[in-house]
Amino acid sequence: ILQEGGNAVDAAITAQWVLNVVEPQSSGIGGGGFFLYFDSKTKGVYAFDGREKAPANAFPEMFLTSSDNTIPFYPDRITGGLAVGVPGTLKLLKRVHDRFGSKKFRFEALFNPAIELAGEGAPVSKRLAEAIQEESGRLKRFEASRKIFFHPDGEPFKEDEILVQPDLARTFETIAQRGMGVFYEGEIARAVV
């Protein structure tokens, strides 16, 4: 991206989508984050908050048992749909791109390296292999995560094996072709719900 005339913002956004492919346990489009930007011309520092938001129907008692005890954090409260927030990463990076991107690349074009990598596959890092192994009980509970992180025989992907993620590639392609509205209000949003 830098070699093709993009700036640091363009490169950081592209890197985020690639990280989603190679370290999905930490850097997914379904999460949130923060972005700090230093403008070398004005010496201004800009902070952007893109953390997840609670869903509109969330309420504090949803994390209590019927006897008003707190549901245990691990694994119960963080496994499954109960703890899901509205993702902020996509809106965050679009906002930063619109304000500080080089204008050399359309926002949607910054998905291309990640689309290619997810579709062709990438080696599983030691860190990802350890995360899959450590969380295998939780990951195996859901068909979608079993399909991604385990071989058909139920064995988890191991370090250096090639992990292909066609669904992630299609998600990125859909956003790149139809805009981020499809993620927050369209077919991807409906699939997540």
Backbone as a printed PyTorch tensor [residue, N CA C, xyz], in Angstrom:
tensor([[[  0.8440,  -1.1960,   0.0000],
         [  0.0000,   0.0000,   0.0000],
         [  0.8780,   1.2450,   0.0000]],

        [[  1.9140,   1.2380,   0.8360],
         [  2.8270,   2.3830,   0.8830],
         [  3.5850,   2.5210,  -0.4370]],

        [[  4.0300,   1.4100,  -0.9940],
         [  4.7650,   1.4470,  -2.2510],
         [  3.9060,   1.9510,  -3.4040]],

        [[  2.5890,   1.8020,  -3.2820],
         [  1.6890,   2.2560,  -4.3340],
         [  1.1560,   3.6610,  -4.0670]],

        [[  1.7770,   4.3730,  -3.1320],
         [  1.4230,   5.7670,  -2.9030],
         [  0.4350,   6.0340,  -1.7970]],

        [[  0.0390,   4.9990,  -1.0900],
         [ -0.8580,   5.1980,   0.0380],
         [ -0.1090,   5.7580,   1.2260]],

        [[ -0.8570,   6.2010,   2.2220],
         [ -0.2110,   6.7300,   3.4230],
         [ -0.3310,   5.7260,   4.5750]],

        [[  0.1150,   6.1390,   5.7480],
         [  0.1170,   5.2490,   6.9060],
         [ -1.2890,   4.8150,   7.2980]],

        [[ -2.2720,   5.6850,   7.1270],
         [ -3.6550,   5.3190,   7.4450],
         [ -4.1320,   4.2100,   6.5060]],

        [[ -3.8860,   4.3620,   5.2200],
         [ -4.2620,   3.3190,   4.2560],
         [ -3.6020,   1.9900,   4.6210]],

        [[ -2.3220,   2.0550,   4.9570],
         [ -1.5760,   0.8390,   5.2940],
         [ -2.0870,   0.2130,   6.5890]],

        [[ -2.4010,   1.0270,   7.5830],
         [ -2.8940,   0.4990,   8.8590],
         [ -4.2480,  -0.1880,   8.6740]],

        [[ -5.1090,   0.3850,   7.8680],
         [ -6.4250,  -0.2180,   7.6140],
         [ -6.2540,  -1.5540,   6.8930]],

        [[ -5.4110,  -1.5750,   5.8890],
         [ -5.1420,  -2.8180,   5.1680],
         [ -4.5710,  -3.8680,   6.1140]],

        [[ -3.6500,  -3.4470,   6.9700],
         [ -3.0600,  -4.3710,   7.9450],
         [ -4.1230,  -4.9240,   8.8880]],

        [[ -5.0860,  -4.1010,   9.2770],
         [ -6.1490,  -4.5790,  10.1670],
         [ -6.9230,  -5.7220,   9.5300]],

        [[ -7.2660,  -5.5880,   8.2580],
         [ -8.0280,  -6.6620,   7.6060],
         [ -7.1740,  -7.9120,   7.4440]],

        [[ -5.8850,  -7.7470,   7.1740],
         [ -4.9920,  -8.9080,   7.0850],
         [ -4.8490,  -9.5660,   8.4610]],

        [[ -4.7570,  -8.7540,   9.5110],
         [ -4.6930,  -9.3250,  10.8630],
         [ -5.9520, -10.1270,  11.1730]],

        [[ -7.0890,  -9.6880,  10.6640],
         [ -8.3250, -10.4390,  10.8710],
         [ -8.1810, -11.8590,  10.3170]],

        [[ -7.4510, -11.9960,   9.2370],
         [ -7.2390, -13.3070,   8.6350],
         [ -6.2700, -14.1460,   9.4510]],

        [[ -5.1570, -13.5670,   9.8690],
         [ -4.0930, -14.3570,  10.4940],
         [ -4.1590, -14.4190,  12.0170]],

        [[ -4.8930, -13.5120,  12.6470],
         [ -5.0680, -13.6100,  14.0940],
         [ -6.5130, -13.2590,  14.4840]],

        [[ -7.4270, -14.1130,  14.0240],
         [ -8.8440, -13.8420,  14.2620],
         [ -9.2200, -13.8310,  15.7380]],

        [[ -8.4000, -14.4050,  16.5830],
         [ -8.6880, -14.4170,  18.0160],
         [ -8.5180, -13.0340,  18.6430]],

        [[ -7.8730, -12.1080,  17.9360],
         [ -7.5960, -10.7900,  18.5090],
         [ -8.0100,  -9.6250,  17.6220]],

        [[ -8.1860,  -9.8390,  16.3450],
         [ -8.2960,  -8.7080,  15.4230],
         [ -9.4400,  -8.8330,  14.4340]],

        [[-10.5830,  -9.2520,  14.8770],
         [-11.6770,  -9.4890,  13.9510],
         [-12.5250,  -8.2730,  13.6320]],

        [[-13.1350,  -8.3070,  12.4710],
         [-14.0600,  -7.2650,  12.0470],
         [-15.2690,  -7.1990,  12.9800]],

        [[-15.5290,  -8.2680,  13.6960],
         [-16.6450,  -8.3180,  14.6230],
         [-16.3550,  -7.6840,  15.9640]],

        [[-15.1960,  -7.0740,  16.1220],
         [-14.8290,  -6.4530,  17.3860],
         [-14.7990,  -4.9370,  17.2890]],

        [[-13.9490,  -4.3700,  18.0890],
         [-13.8280,  -2.9200,  18.1220],
         [-12.4050,  -2.5290,  18.4390]],

        [[-12.1620,  -1.2480,  18.5190],
         [-10.8200,  -0.7980,  18.8280],
         [-10.7380,   0.7120,  18.9030]],

        [[ -9.5250,   1.1710,  18.9970],
         [ -9.2130,   2.5960,  19.0490],
         [ -8.2030,   2.8970,  17.9550]],

        [[ -8.1370,   4.1420,  17.5410],
         [ -7.1760,   4.5480,  16.5180],
         [ -6.6160,   5.9000,  16.9220]],

        [[ -5.3040,   5.9970,  17.0140],
         [ -4.6300,   7.2660,  17.2670],
         [ -3.9500,   7.7160,  15.9820]],

        [[ -4.1120,   8.9880,  15.6720],
         [ -3.5110,   9.5350,  14.4600],
         [ -2.7590,  10.8030,  14.8090]],

        [[ -1.4990,  10.8700,  14.3660],
         [ -0.6820,  12.0710,  14.5450],
         [ -0.5570,  12.7540,  13.1980]],

        [[ -0.9810,  13.9980,  13.1290],
         [ -0.8690,  14.7850,  11.9060],
         [  0.4530,  15.5440,  11.9610]],

        [[  1.4000,  15.1410,  11.1280],
         [  2.7430,  15.7350,  11.1850],
         [  2.7490,  17.2120,  10.7670]],

        [[  1.7710,  17.6210,   9.9780],
         [  1.7210,  19.0220,   9.5520],
         [  1.2390,  19.9350,  10.6740]],

        [[  0.1610,  19.5400,  11.3270],
         [ -0.4160,  20.3980,  12.3730],
         [  0.0790,  20.0390,  13.7670]],

        [[  0.7710,  18.9010,  13.8760],
         [  1.2280,  18.3490,  15.1620],
         [  0.0500,  17.9650,  16.0520]],

        [[ -1.1110,  17.8020,  15.4510],
         [ -2.3090,  17.4070,  16.1920],
         [ -2.3790,  15.9020,  16.3700]],

        [[ -2.9050,  15.4870,  17.5050],
         [ -3.1370,  14.0720,  17.7860],
         [ -4.6470,  13.8680,  17.8490]],

        [[ -5.1250,  12.8930,  17.1210],
         [ -6.5510,  12.6090,  17.0510],
         [ -6.8040,  11.2030,  17.5640]],

        [[ -7.7850,  11.0670,  18.4230],
         [ -8.1480,   9.7640,  18.9870],
         [ -9.5510,   9.4070,  18.5240]],

        [[ -9.7180,   8.1830,  18.0610],
         [-11.0060,   7.6790,  17.5810],
         [-11.3970,   6.4710,  18.4300]],

        [[-12.6370,   6.4440,  18.8470],
         [-13.1710,   5.3400,  19.6490],
         [-14.0960,   4.5100,  18.7840]],

        [[-13.7150,   3.2820,  18.5590],
         [-14.5290,   2.3720,  17.7630],
         [-14.8540,   1.0960,  18.5090]],

        [[-14.9780,   1.2080,  19.8300],
         [-15.2990,   0.0090,  20.6030],
         [-16.7210,  -0.4540,  20.3010]],

        [[-16.9590,  -1.7230,  20.6020],
         [-18.2910,  -2.2780,  20.4120],
         [-19.2910,  -1.5410,  21.3010]],

        [[-20.5280,  -1.5430,  20.8700],
         [-21.6230,  -0.9450,  21.6360],
         [-22.5790,  -2.0570,  22.0540]],

        [[-23.2070,  -1.8700,  23.1920],
         [-24.2250,  -2.8280,  23.6200],
         [-25.4010,  -2.7700,  22.6570]],

        [[-26.0060,  -3.9070,  22.3730],
         [-27.1950,  -3.8930,  21.5100],
         [-28.3210,  -3.0670,  22.1370]],

        [[-29.2310,  -2.5830,  21.3150],
         [-30.3160,  -1.7230,  21.7900],
         [-31.1650,  -2.3990,  22.8630]],

        [[-31.3210,  -3.7070,  22.7860],
         [-32.1620,  -4.4060,  23.7580],
         [-31.3960,  -4.9510,  24.9580]],

        [[-30.1380,  -4.5730,  25.1210],
         [-29.3510,  -5.0570,  26.2600],
         [-29.8510,  -4.4220,  27.5560]],

        [[-29.7280,  -5.1640,  28.6500],
         [-30.1120,  -4.6590,  29.9670],
         [-29.2380,  -5.3570,  31.0050]],

        [[-28.9260,  -4.7110,  32.1350],
         [-27.9760,  -5.2590,  33.1110],
         [-28.3560,  -6.6380,  33.6450]],

        [[-29.6310,  -6.8920,  33.8410],
         [-30.0510,  -8.1610,  34.4390],
         [-29.8480,  -9.3600,  33.5140]],

        [[-29.5130,  -9.1140,  32.2510],
         [-29.3120, -10.2340,  31.3300],
         [-28.0910, -11.0710,  31.7140]],

        [[-27.2450, -10.5440,  32.5850],
         [-26.0630, -11.2840,  33.0350],
         [-26.2480, -11.8690,  34.4310]],

        [[-27.5050, -11.9880,  34.8560],
         [-27.8280, -12.5840,  36.1530],
         [-28.5610, -13.9000,  35.9500]],

        [[-28.3690, -14.8230,  36.8810],
         [-29.1240, -16.0710,  36.8540],
         [-30.5190, -15.7990,  37.3940]],

        [[-31.3640, -16.7860,  37.3560],
         [-32.7280, -16.6160,  37.8700],
         [-32.7410, -16.3050,  39.3600]],

        [[-31.6800, -16.6470,  40.0640],
         [-31.6070, -16.3500,  41.5060],
         [-30.7830, -15.0900,  41.7760]],

        [[-30.6420, -14.2190,  40.7670],
         [-29.9440, -12.9390,  40.8780],
         [-28.4470, -13.0440,  41.2030]],

        [[-27.8550, -14.1620,  40.8630],
         [-26.4070, -14.2950,  40.9620],
         [-25.8030, -13.9400,  39.6100]],

        [[-24.6040, -13.4030,  39.6250],
         [-23.9320, -13.0630,  38.3710],
         [-23.5390, -14.3390,  37.6310]],

        [[-23.8330, -14.3650,  36.3360],
         [-23.3910, -15.4850,  35.4980],
         [-21.8690, -15.4530,  35.4750]],

        [[-21.2020, -16.5930,  35.6810],
         [-19.7280, -16.6020,  35.6620],
         [-19.1870, -16.0340,  34.3510]],

        [[-18.1660, -15.1960,  34.4700],
         [-17.5800, -14.5700,  33.2870],
         [-17.0710, -15.6090,  32.3110]],

        [[-16.2230, -16.5100,  32.8090],
         [-15.6200, -17.5170,  31.9380],
         [-16.1070, -18.8890,  32.3550]],

        [[-16.6380, -19.6360,  31.4620],
         [-16.8240, -19.3590,  30.0510],
         [-18.2330, -18.8710,  29.7100]],

        [[-19.1320, -18.9060,  30.6730],
         [-20.5510, -18.7160,  30.3630],
         [-20.9050, -17.3490,  29.7830]],

        [[-20.4080, -16.2850,  30.4040],
         [-20.8280, -14.9510,  29.9780],
         [-20.1970, -14.5290,  28.6550]],

        [[-19.0620, -15.1120,  28.3070],
         [-18.3770, -14.6880,  27.0790],
         [-18.5130, -15.6970,  25.9440]],

        [[-19.3230, -16.7180,  26.1230],
         [-19.5070, -17.7320,  25.0880],
         [-20.9170, -17.6180,  24.5320]],

        [[-21.0400, -17.5510,  23.2280],
         [-22.3510, -17.4850,  22.6170],
         [-22.8030, -16.0580,  22.3870]],

        [[-24.0600, -15.8970,  22.1030],
         [-24.5990, -14.6070,  21.6830],
         [-24.8710, -13.6040,  22.7760]],

        [[-24.9710, -14.0340,  24.0310],
         [-25.3480, -13.1140,  25.0960],
         [-24.4110, -11.9130,  25.1960]],

        [[-23.1280, -12.1240,  25.0680],
         [-22.1500, -11.0490,  25.2760],
         [-21.8040, -10.2760,  24.0090]],

        [[-22.4680, -10.5660,  22.9130],
         [-22.1150,  -9.9340,  21.6480],
         [-22.5100,  -8.4550,  21.6590]],

        [[-21.5640,  -7.6200,  21.2340],
         [-21.8260,  -6.1960,  21.0650],
         [-21.8830,  -5.8580,  19.5850]],

        [[-22.3730,  -4.6670,  19.2770],
         [-22.3900,  -4.2040,  17.8950],
         [-20.9570,  -3.8380,  17.5170]],

        [[-20.3810,  -4.4810,  16.4990],
         [-18.9840,  -4.2460,  16.1430],
         [-18.7070,  -2.7980,  15.7430]],

        [[-17.5480,  -2.3020,  16.1290],
         [-17.1830,  -0.9300,  15.8150],
         [-16.0180,  -0.7710,  14.8670]],

        [[-15.2730,  -1.8480,  14.6210],
         [-14.0450,  -1.7410,  13.8300],
         [-14.2870,  -1.1810,  12.4300]],

        [[-15.2780,  -1.6880,  11.7400],
         [-15.5250,  -1.2690,  10.3570],
         [-15.8640,   0.2180,  10.2850]],

        [[-16.7850,   0.6840,  11.1220],
         [-17.1430,   2.1080,  11.1200],
         [-15.9590,   2.9750,  11.5350]],

        [[-15.1950,   2.5010,  12.5010],
         [-14.0100,   3.2390,  12.9590],
         [-13.0500,   3.4650,  11.8030]],

        [[-12.6990,   2.4030,  11.1050],
         [-11.6990,   2.5240,  10.0490],
         [-12.2210,   3.3000,   8.8490]],

        [[-13.4990,   3.1970,   8.5800],
         [-14.0800,   4.0100,   7.4950],
         [-14.0020,   5.4940,   7.8610]],

        [[-14.3200,   5.8270,   9.1030],
         [-14.2680,   7.2260,   9.5500],
         [-12.8360,   7.7650,   9.4780]],

        [[-11.8620,   6.9810,   9.9350],
         [-10.4570,   7.4190,   9.8760],
         [-10.0120,   7.5670,   8.4250]],

        [[-10.3870,   6.6140,   7.5840],
         [-10.0170,   6.6790,   6.1680],
         [-10.5900,   7.9280,   5.5080]],

        [[-11.8690,   8.2000,   5.7590],
         [-12.5040,   9.3730,   5.1500],
         [-11.8040,  10.6670,   5.5590]],

        [[-11.3200,  10.7030,   6.7690],
         [-10.7080,  11.9410,   7.2770],
         [ -9.2220,  12.0500,   6.9500]],

        [[ -8.4890,  10.9500,   7.0590],
         [ -7.0340,  11.0330,   6.9570],
         [ -6.4010,  10.1060,   5.9150]],

        [[ -7.1970,   9.3380,   5.1970],
         [ -6.6280,   8.4780,   4.1630],
         [ -6.0140,   9.3070,   3.0460]],

        [[ -5.1990,   8.6970,   2.2310],
         [ -4.4770,   9.4140,   1.1730],
         [ -5.3800,   9.8560,   0.0200]],

        [[ -6.5420,   9.2640,  -0.0820],
         [ -7.4730,   9.4670,  -1.2170],
         [ -6.9640,   8.7670,  -2.4760]],

        [[ -5.8540,   8.0780,  -2.3640],
         [ -5.3200,   7.3150,  -3.4990],
         [ -6.0600,   5.9750,  -3.6340]],

        [[ -6.5760,   5.4710,  -2.5050],
         [ -7.2920,   4.1950,  -2.4860],
         [ -8.7020,   4.4020,  -1.9610]],

        [[ -9.6530,   3.8180,  -2.6380],
         [-10.9940,   3.7540,  -2.0720],
         [-10.9360,   2.8600,  -0.8390]],

        [[-11.7350,   3.1400,   0.1480],
         [-11.7610,   2.3330,   1.3710],
         [-11.9470,   0.8520,   1.0360]],

        [[-12.8630,   0.5770,   0.1290],
         [-13.1790,  -0.8090,  -0.2220],
         [-11.9850,  -1.5520,  -0.8190]],

        [[-11.1060,  -0.8420,  -1.5080],
         [ -9.9350,  -1.4860,  -2.1230],
         [ -8.9420,  -1.9850,  -1.0770]],

        [[ -9.0060,  -1.4310,   0.1200],
         [ -8.0620,  -1.8290,   1.1590],
         [ -8.3410,  -3.2270,   1.7090]],

        [[ -9.4710,  -3.8140,   1.3340],
         [ -9.7840,  -5.1980,   1.7070],
         [ -9.0670,  -6.2130,   0.8180]],

        [[ -8.6080,  -5.8080,  -0.3640],
         [ -8.1300,  -6.7700,  -1.3590],
         [ -7.0370,  -7.7150,  -0.8690]],

        [[ -5.9840,  -7.2570,  -0.1940],
         [ -4.9850,  -8.2220,   0.2780],
         [ -5.5640,  -9.2600,   1.2450]],

        [[ -6.4830,  -8.8400,   2.1100],
         [ -7.0910,  -9.7780,   3.0610],
         [ -8.0190, -10.7600,   2.3550]],

        [[ -8.7310, -10.2870,   1.3460],
         [ -9.6030, -11.1790,   0.5690],
         [ -8.7640, -12.2790,  -0.0630]],

        [[ -7.6690, -11.8800,  -0.6690],
         [ -6.7760, -12.8530,  -1.3140],
         [ -6.2030, -13.8360,  -0.2940]],

        [[ -5.7400, -13.3320,   0.8250],
         [ -5.1300, -14.1800,   1.8490],
         [ -6.1480, -15.1360,   2.4730]],

        [[ -7.3430, -14.6530,   2.7580],
         [ -8.3770, -15.5130,   3.3410],
         [ -8.8010, -16.5940,   2.3470]],

        [[ -8.8970, -16.2250,   1.0800],
         [ -9.3200, -17.1760,   0.0540],
         [ -8.2780, -18.2200,  -0.2790]],

        [[ -7.0120, -17.8110,  -0.2950],
         [ -5.9290, -18.7400,  -0.6400],
         [ -5.3970, -19.4800,   0.5810]],

        [[ -5.5360, -18.8770,   1.7380],
         [ -5.0760, -19.5020,   2.9690],
         [ -3.7870, -18.8990,   3.4700]],

        [[ -3.6020, -19.0140,   4.7760],
         [ -2.4000, -18.5030,   5.4280],
         [ -1.9600, -19.5120,   6.4800]],

        [[ -0.6650, -19.5940,   6.7370],
         [ -0.1940, -20.5280,   7.7670],
         [ -0.6970, -20.1110,   9.1530]],

        [[ -1.0920, -21.0950,   9.9270],
         [ -1.5210, -20.8570,  11.3020],
         [ -0.2760, -20.5360,  12.1300]],

        [[ -0.3210, -19.4070,  12.8170],
         [  0.8040, -19.0220,  13.6730],
         [  0.8110, -19.8670,  14.9440]],

        [[  1.9220, -19.8620,  15.6310],
         [  2.0150, -20.5600,  16.9100],
         [  0.9720, -20.0150,  17.8790]],

        [[  0.8210, -18.7080,  17.8970],
         [ -0.1300, -18.0670,  18.8090],
         [ -1.5680, -18.4720,  18.4990]],

        [[ -1.9460, -18.5030,  17.2260],
         [ -3.2910, -18.9170,  16.8580],
         [ -3.5010, -20.3960,  17.1770]],

        [[ -2.5200, -21.2330,  16.8680],
         [ -2.6460, -22.6640,  17.1750],
         [ -2.8630, -22.8760,  18.6670]],

        [[ -2.1300, -22.1250,  19.4910],
         [ -2.3050, -22.2400,  20.9460],
         [ -3.6860, -21.7720,  21.3740]],

        [[ -4.1810, -20.7030,  20.7660],
         [ -5.5120, -20.1920,  21.1090],
         [ -6.5970, -21.1990,  20.7210]],

        [[ -6.4700, -21.8020,  19.5470],
         [ -7.4510, -22.8070,  19.1190],
         [ -7.4530, -23.9730,  20.0900]],

        [[ -6.2670, -24.4420,  20.4510],
         [ -6.1640, -25.5670,  21.3780],
         [ -6.7480, -25.2020,  22.7420]],

        [[ -6.3860, -24.0330,  23.2400],
         [ -6.8370, -23.5960,  24.5660],
         [ -8.3510, -23.4040,  24.6280]],

        [[ -8.9370, -22.9280,  23.5430],
         [-10.3740, -22.6390,  23.5200],
         [-11.1660, -23.6800,  22.7350]],

        [[-10.5830, -24.8460,  22.5070],
         [-11.2350, -25.8390,  21.6490],
         [-12.6100, -26.2530,  22.1680]],

        [[-12.7800, -26.3530,  23.4600],
         [-14.0820, -26.7230,  24.0030],
         [-15.1550, -25.7210,  23.6300]],

        [[-14.8440, -24.4500,  23.7400],
         [-15.8050, -23.4010,  23.3790],
         [-15.9920, -23.3350,  21.8690]],

        [[-14.9010, -23.4300,  21.1070],
         [-14.9970, -23.3350,  19.6520],
         [-15.7900, -24.4920,  19.0470]],

        [[-15.7050, -25.6630,  19.6450],
         [-16.4110, -26.8260,  19.1140],
         [-17.9100, -26.7730,  19.3770]],

        [[-18.3550, -25.8750,  20.2370],
         [-19.7820, -25.7810,  20.5530],
         [-20.6130, -25.2430,  19.3940]],

        [[-19.9670, -24.5650,  18.4490],
         [-20.6930, -23.9010,  17.3810],
         [-20.2190, -24.4020,  16.0210]],

        [[-21.1750, -24.7100,  15.1630],
         [-20.8490, -25.2400,  13.8430],
         [-19.9140, -24.3120,  13.0700]],

        [[-20.1790, -23.0070,  13.1380],
         [-19.3710, -22.0550,  12.3640],
         [-17.9100, -22.0850,  12.8000]],

        [[-17.6310, -22.0910,  14.0950],
         [-16.2380, -22.0920,  14.5350],
         [-15.5930, -23.4650,  14.3460]],

        [[-16.3790, -24.5330,  14.4500],
         [-15.8130, -25.8650,  14.1470],
         [-15.3590, -25.9010,  12.6970]],

        [[-16.1690, -25.3400,  11.8060],
         [-15.8700, -25.3520,  10.3720],
         [-14.5840, -24.5920,  10.0490]],

        [[-14.3150, -23.5310,  10.7980],
         [-13.1390, -22.7010,  10.5210],
         [-11.8700, -23.2920,  11.1250]],

        [[-11.9230, -23.6660,  12.3940],
         [-10.7050, -23.9470,  13.1560],
         [-10.3810, -25.4260,  13.3540]],

        [[-11.2220, -26.3120,  12.8080],
         [-11.0000, -27.7470,  12.9920],
         [-11.1100, -28.4590,  11.6550]],

        [[-10.3230, -29.5010,  11.5140],
         [-10.4110, -30.3660,  10.3410],
         [-11.7120, -31.1700,  10.4360]],

        [[-12.1590, -31.7410,   9.3240],
         [-13.3970, -32.5360,   9.3670],
         [-13.3810, -33.6650,  10.4030]],

        [[-12.1860, -34.1680,  10.7360],
         [-12.1040, -35.2430,  11.7440],
         [-12.1340, -34.7120,  13.1810]],

        [[-12.2810, -33.3750,  13.3270],
         [-12.3640, -32.7920,  14.6640],
         [-11.0430, -32.3350,  15.2510]],

        [[ -9.9560, -32.5960,  14.5520],
         [ -8.6450, -32.1630,  15.0420],
         [ -8.4620, -30.6680,  14.7830]],

        [[ -7.9240, -29.9360,  15.7550],
         [ -7.7200, -28.4960,  15.5560],
         [ -6.5760, -28.2280,  14.5770]],

        [[ -6.6630, -27.0960,  13.8960],
         [ -5.5520, -26.6830,  13.0510],
         [ -4.3300, -26.4620,  13.9350]],

        [[ -3.1870, -26.8530,  13.4130],
         [ -1.9300, -26.7430,  14.1480],
         [ -1.0130, -25.7250,  13.4680]],

        [[  0.0160, -25.3550,  14.1860],
         [  0.9810, -24.3770,  13.6830],
         [  1.4890, -24.7850,  12.3080]],

        [[  1.5640, -23.8070,  11.4270],
         [  2.0730, -23.9230,  10.0560],
         [  1.1180, -24.6050,   9.0740]],

        [[  0.0060, -25.1750,   9.5500],
         [ -0.9810, -25.6880,   8.6020],
         [ -1.6520, -24.4890,   7.9320]],

        [[ -2.1340, -24.6930,   6.7200],
         [ -2.7500, -23.6060,   5.9660],
         [ -4.2440, -23.5290,   6.2980]],

        [[ -4.6380, -22.3850,   6.8100],
         [ -6.0280, -22.1320,   7.1710],
         [ -6.6680, -21.2830,   6.0740]],

        [[ -7.6460, -21.8410,   5.3960],
         [ -8.3840, -21.1430,   4.3430],
         [ -9.7220, -20.7200,   4.9460]],

        [[-10.1160, -19.4590,   4.7010],
         [-11.3450, -18.9230,   5.2860],
         [-12.2390, -18.3210,   4.1890]],

        [[-12.8850, -19.1770,   3.3970],
         [-13.6850, -18.6650,   2.2840],
         [-14.8520, -17.7860,   2.7360]],

        [[-15.4450, -18.0780,   3.8790],
         [-16.5590, -17.2450,   4.3510],
         [-16.0820, -15.8410,   4.6980]],

        [[-14.9160, -15.7270,   5.3050],
         [-14.3580, -14.4080,   5.6150],
         [-14.0230, -13.6650,   4.3230]],

        [[-13.4530, -14.3720,   3.3600],
         [-13.1610, -13.7470,   2.0650],
         [-14.4460, -13.2140,   1.4330]],

        [[-15.5290, -14.0160,   1.4720],
         [-16.8150, -13.5710,   0.9040],
         [-17.3790, -12.3810,   1.6750]],

        [[-17.2180, -12.3780,   2.9870],
         [-17.6920, -11.2460,   3.7910],
         [-16.9760,  -9.9750,   3.3700]],

        [[-15.6510, -10.0400,   3.2840],
         [-14.8830,  -8.8680,   2.8580],
         [-15.2510,  -8.4520,   1.4350]],

        [[-15.4150,  -9.4220,   0.5410],
         [-15.7960,  -9.1050,  -0.8430],
         [-17.1510,  -8.4070,  -0.8830]],

        [[-18.0900,  -8.8980,  -0.0970],
         [-19.4330,  -8.3120,  -0.0790],
         [-19.3790,  -6.8670,   0.4070]],

        [[-18.6290,  -6.6210,   1.4590],
         [-18.4850,  -5.2490,   1.9680],
         [-17.7920,  -4.3780,   0.9200]],

        [[-16.7360,  -4.9070,   0.3110],
         [-15.9900,  -4.1390,  -0.6970],
         [-16.8720,  -3.7950,  -1.9000]],

        [[-17.7590,  -4.6920,  -2.2710],
         [-18.6080,  -4.4630,  -3.4430],
         [-19.8430,  -3.6230,  -3.1300]],

        [[-20.4100,  -3.8030,  -1.9260],
         [-21.7060,  -3.1830,  -1.6410],
         [-21.6800,  -2.1550,  -0.5270]],

        [[-20.5160,  -1.9350,   0.0780],
         [-20.4150,  -0.9250,   1.1220],
         [-20.6830,  -1.4810,   2.5030]],

        [[-20.3500,  -0.6840,   3.5130],
         [-20.4300,  -1.2050,   4.8740],
         [-21.8530,  -1.3130,   5.3980]],

        [[-22.8210,  -0.7220,   4.7210],
         [-24.2130,  -0.8650,   5.1370],
         [-24.6600,  -2.3160,   5.1780]],

        [[-24.1210,  -3.1420,   4.2840],
         [-24.4770,  -4.5580,   4.2450],
         [-24.0180,  -5.2740,   5.5200]],

        [[-22.9880,  -4.7410,   6.1670],
         [-22.4890,  -5.3480,   7.4010],
         [-23.3530,  -4.9650,   8.5980]],

        [[-23.8230,  -3.7310,   8.6200],
         [-24.5720,  -3.2520,   9.7820],
         [-26.0880,  -3.3860,   9.6430]],

        [[-26.5930,  -3.4190,   8.4200],
         [-28.0390,  -3.4520,   8.2520],
         [-28.5090,  -4.4530,   7.2030]],

        [[-27.6100,  -5.0370,   6.4670],
         [-27.9820,  -5.9080,   5.3570],
         [-27.8480,  -7.3700,   5.6960]],

        [[-27.5310,  -8.1380,   4.6730],
         [-27.5250,  -9.6010,   4.8020],
         [-26.4870, -10.0980,   5.8080]],

        [[-25.3490,  -9.4360,   5.9170],
         [-24.3440,  -9.8790,   6.8940],
         [-24.8680,  -9.6320,   8.3080]],

        [[-25.4740,  -8.4830,   8.5260],
         [-26.0520,  -8.1830,   9.8450],
         [-27.1100,  -9.2250,  10.2090]],

        [[-27.9650,  -9.5640,   9.2690],
         [-29.0140, -10.5590,   9.5500],
         [-28.4000, -11.9200,   9.8630]],

        [[-27.3360, -12.2870,   9.1560],
         [-26.6730, -13.5620,   9.4270],
         [-26.0490, -13.5850,  10.8180]],

        [[-25.4720, -12.4650,  11.2340],
         [-24.8660, -12.3840,  12.5630],
         [-25.9490, -12.5390,  13.6380]],

        [[-27.0400, -11.8230,  13.4580],
         [-28.1460, -11.9110,  14.4420],
         [-28.7040, -13.3270,  14.4720]]])
